[in-house]
């Protein structure tokens, strides 16, 4: 089961990468006690029939994970959104990509916690592959507003395969959540 919003997002970003996306945009916006999230990719996309099937927990195309018989990420997300009184929309076009957007009212007792954003960002950047991940983060109440690009961080760090570089990156990502009003790009 997914515990936090970050768990849902890690699953969606991983799906985007596995769908061959070269560009992934992740937006996390908090305002007026509403959490809005958008993930857009330019991966292989889905046709109308595939898009309907991903809502079924007992469906898996068998291509990404040949031994897996279920695909629970999207069904868990849809269930959590419904329980909390949020909204979810998934749009996709075969050969063009997919957009997943959802929201949770943060004052609902049934909304999952946001989770560890720096951990999510770090994990999302460390998947194998040649892809750009652009992260837009805004929380008006906490005066947090920043933008991160995987390519820029990789250029600065040199590699996501070295422990000391990953620790420095994690510290940097944590600092962005603590920074007040600072914009990073």
Secondary structure, 3 states (H helix, E strand, C coil): CCCEHHHHHHHHHHHHHHCCCCEEEEEEEEECCEEEEEEEECCCCCCHHHHHHCCCCCCCCCCCCCCCCCCCHHHHHHHHHHHHCCEEEEEEECCCEEEEEEEEECCCCCCCECCCHHHHHHHHHCCCCCCEEEEEEEECCCCEEEEEEHHHHHHHHCCCCCHHHHHHHHHHHHHHHHCCCCCCC
